[in-house]
Amino acid sequence: MTDKSALACFAAILALISAARAIDDKCLACNAVAEELELGLAKEKPRNHLDLRHRLDSKGQREGKVIDYKVSDLRVVELLDGLCDKMQDYTLTKANSSKKEWVKVHDWNNLKMDKQKAKAHSKDISSYCGRLLEETEDDLAELIKQGLVKPGDVNKVLCRDLSKHCGDSTDSDDLEAEEGSDEL
């Protein structure tokens, strides 16, 4: 193996390691995703039932189902579709010398940190969100349709129960601290 090929191999390994370690604290990242889903739940507007009675029977009467929006697949799609794109508005910051937190950036131009690094963090959490939803989407969708995912419970359901990225006791202090985090 030549020096150039060894160096290229080493660089490729480092790139893979850094990509794999892009999200060091999965619990913290999961809580940020859950927070964005919470915002989606909070912004939901009351909706009418979905009328799926489009066919007519032999007597001219409409037949089909009327489905409550709260238990519909449409609601799940509207809540989860674009969630990971919204995570590109988040970046990782240091709250103090040792503690990091994910914060939503409202204006990237006024950001007081390295913008290139901040954008890299936003891509990391967006791809983490994609992997998280890939792992949990079916179960999460069922829980949403059953009415078991309510504002205030998303962190517990998504990060503790489904993904297991947060433990019950060790991360509860971190969760409380994050809930009080500021936005940029």
C-alpha positions in Angstrom: 0.0 0.0 0.0 1.5 3.4 -1.0 1.5 6.4 1.2 -1.2 8.1 -0.9 -3.5 5.1 -0.7 -2.9 4.7 3.0 -3.7 8.3 3.6 -6.8 8.2 1.4 -7.9 5.0 3.3 -7.3 6.8 6.7 -9.2 9.9 5.5 -12.2 7.7 4.5 -12.2 5.9 7.8 -12.1 9.2 9.6 -15.0 10.5 7.5 -17.0 7.4 8.4 -16.3 7.7 12.1 -17.2 11.4 12.1 -20.4 10.7 10.2 -21.3 7.9 12.7 -20.5 10.1 15.6 -22.4 13.1 14.1 -24.9 12.9 16.9 -23.0 12.1 20.1 -26.0 12.5 22.5 -28.9 10.7 20.9 -31.2 11.5 23.8 -30.5 15.3 23.4 -31.1 15.1 19.6 -34.3 13.0 20.1 -35.6 15.5 22.5 -35.1 18.3 19.9 -37.0 16.2 17.3 -39.8 15.6 19.9 -39.9 19.3 20.7 -40.5 20.1 17.0 -43.2 17.5 16.9 -44.7 19.1 20.0 -44.8 22.4 18.1 -46.7 20.6 15.3 -49.2 19.2 17.8 -49.6 22.6 19.4 -50.2 24.3 16.1 -52.8 21.8 14.9 -56.2 23.4 14.1 -59.4 21.6 14.8 -60.5 19.7 11.7 -63.7 18.2 10.5 -64.1 14.4 10.1 -62.9 13.0 6.8 -65.9 12.1 4.6 -64.9 9.1 2.5 -68.4 8.5 1.2 -67.8 8.9 -2.5 -69.6 6.0 -4.0 -73.3 5.7 -4.6 -75.2 2.5 -3.9 -78.1 1.3 -6.1 -80.5 3.6 -4.4 -78.4 6.7 -5.0 -77.2 6.9 -1.3 -73.6 7.7 -0.6 -71.7 4.8 0.9 -68.3 4.7 2.6 -66.9 5.8 5.9 -66.6 9.0 7.9 -63.4 9.0 9.8 -62.5 11.2 12.8 -59.5 13.4 11.7 -57.8 12.7 15.1 -57.4 9.0 14.2 -56.7 9.4 10.5 -53.7 8.6 8.5 -53.9 12.1 7.1 -53.3 13.6 10.5 -50.2 11.4 10.9 -48.9 12.4 7.5 -49.4 16.1 8.2 -47.6 15.9 11.5 -44.6 13.8 10.4 -44.2 15.0 6.8 -41.5 17.6 6.6 -40.6 17.2 10.3 -37.0 16.4 9.4 -36.8 19.3 7.0 -37.8 21.6 9.9 -34.9 20.1 11.9 -32.5 22.0 9.6 -33.5 25.1 11.5 -31.7 23.6 14.6 -28.1 23.7 15.6 -26.0 22.5 18.5 -24.8 25.2 20.9 -22.9 25.1 24.2 -25.1 26.5 27.0 -22.2 26.6 29.4 -18.6 25.2 29.3 -19.7 21.5 29.3 -23.4 21.3 28.5 -24.7 21.3 24.9 -28.2 21.9 23.6 -30.1 21.9 20.4 -31.7 25.2 19.7 -33.9 26.5 16.9 -32.3 29.2 14.8 -34.7 31.9 13.6 -32.2 34.0 11.7 -29.0 32.3 10.5 -27.5 35.8 9.6 -27.5 36.9 13.2 -26.0 33.7 14.5 -23.0 34.4 16.8 -21.1 31.2 16.2 -19.3 29.6 13.2 -22.1 29.4 10.6 -20.4 26.6 8.7 -20.2 24.5 11.8 -23.8 25.4 12.8 -25.1 24.4 9.3 -23.2 21.1 9.6 -24.9 20.5 12.9 -28.3 21.2 11.3 -27.7 18.7 8.6 -26.6 16.1 11.3 -29.8 16.5 13.3 -31.9 16.4 10.1 -30.4 13.1 9.0 -30.7 11.8 12.6 -34.4 12.7 12.4 -34.7 10.7 9.2 -33.1 7.7 10.8 -35.2 8.1 14.0 -38.5 8.3 12.0 -37.4 5.3 9.9 -37.0 3.2 13.0 -40.1 4.4 14.9 -42.6 5.8 12.3 -45.0 2.8 12.2 -45.3 2.6 16.0 -45.4 6.4 16.4 -48.2 6.6 13.8 -50.3 4.0 15.6 -49.8 5.8 18.9 -50.8 9.1 17.3 -53.9 7.5 15.8 -54.8 6.0 19.2 -54.6 9.4 20.8 -51.6 8.3 23.0 -49.3 11.0 21.8 -50.4 14.3 23.4 -48.7 17.6 23.9 -46.3 17.2 26.8 -45.9 13.4 26.2 -43.9 13.4 22.9 -40.5 13.2 24.6 -41.5 10.2 26.7 -43.2 8.4 23.9 -40.6 9.0 21.2 -37.4 9.2 23.0 -37.9 6.8 25.9 -40.6 4.3 24.9 -40.1 3.9 21.1 -36.4 4.7 20.3 -35.0 4.0 23.8 -32.5 6.8 23.2 -33.2 8.3 26.6 -33.3 6.4 29.9 -36.0 6.9 32.5 -33.9 8.3 35.4 -30.5 9.5 34.1 -31.9 11.8 31.4 -34.8 13.4 33.3 -32.7 16.2 34.6 -31.4 16.9 31.1 -34.9 16.9 29.7 -36.1 19.4 32.3 -33.1 21.6 31.6 -33.7 21.4 27.8 -37.3 22.3 28.1 -36.2 25.7 29.4 -33.8 26.2 26.6 -33.7 29.5 24.6 -34.2 29.9 20.9 -31.7 31.8 18.8 
